[in-house]
Structures are given as structure tokens and as C-alpha cells.
Amino acid sequence: MVARAFIRLSPLQGLAIPKAAVRWEGGESFVFIIKEGKAWKRPVVLGLEDGERVLVIRGLEEGEGIAVTNVGALREGIAVEEER
């Protein structure tokens, strides 16, 4: 017996960011957003990944700056210098 099915998939929605920007703590994923010269922890919900990038489907808005280097050394409220 042979069957053919068509499945309609909705387009992916979210923001693709470098996987290196994501940290995990207690089973929860988060990133550090950069706001007013300081790093702030922001929980995120992740979707698909391709090895180098991961899709953030909830918790991050387009245009928000995130830390992508030295992420392991950051702490909530620490002063940072932003590069663009």
C-alpha cells in the first residue's frame, strides 16, 4: 500500500542569533541583552538550530542588542562596552 500526503508547514518565525550567545542555567536558556551600557539576563525559548546559529522564537525582540563574545564572563548588570 502506498500513500501520499501533503503537509503544510508554517514559515519559521523568530530571530536567528549565534549559538555562542546562548547560555543555559538550571535547564533554562538565556541571552544577555545590552541596554544602557549594561548586560541584562533575558530568558529565551529556542527553536531550530544549524550548528552555528539558533532560532529564538520567544524572549527577544528585533533590534535588541545581545552579547555574542565573552558571554561566559558576563553577570547581570555588569558594565559592558558595546560594539556595532
N, C-alpha and C positions, 0 to 999 in steps of 0.2 A: 504494500500500500504506500502511496506517495501523496504527500500533501504540500501545498504551497501556501505560505502565509505572508502577509504584508503587515509590518508593524510600523506605525507612525511614531517617530521619536520627536519630542520637542527639542528645540535648539538649546544648546547649553547656555546657561546664564550665570554670570559671576565674573570675577576678576582673576586673571592668571598672574601669579606672582612667583618669584624664585622660591623653590622649595627650601633653600637655605635660610629664608626669612622666617620660617615657621619653627616654633618651639613647642614642646609638649611638657605638661606638668600634671601629674595625677590623672593621666588618661585624657586630658583636655588639650586641644591645640590653641595656640595664640600667636599673635604677632605683636611687635612693638610699633605703635604709630608714633610719629614725630609731630609734636604740637607745641608751639611757642618755645622751641629750643629744648624740649624735654621729651624723654621716651616714656610712653604710657602703654601698659599691657592691655591688649584687646583680644578677647576670646573670638575665635573664628570657627566656622563649620566648613570643612574641606570637601571637595568633590574629587573629580578625576585628576590624575597626575601623569606626567610623561617622563619622569626621571629627574628632570631639571626644574620643571615648573609644576605648580599645583593650582587648581581652581578653587577660589574662595567663594562659596555660594551664600554665605551669610556672615555678617560681622564687620565688613569692610566696605567703605563707600568709594566710588570712583573719585580720584583726585586726592585722596588722603595719602600722605607720605608715610612710608614704612621703612624701618631699618632693615638693611639687607646684608650688612657686614658687621662683624664683631657682635653678633646677636647674643651669643653665649655670655658675654660680659655685661650685658645691659641689665638694669634693675629699674623697677617702677620709679618714675620721677627723676631719674638721673639726667643731668645736663648733657646734651649732645650737640655736635656741630653738623648741620645739615648740608649735604652736597646735592646739587641738582645736575 
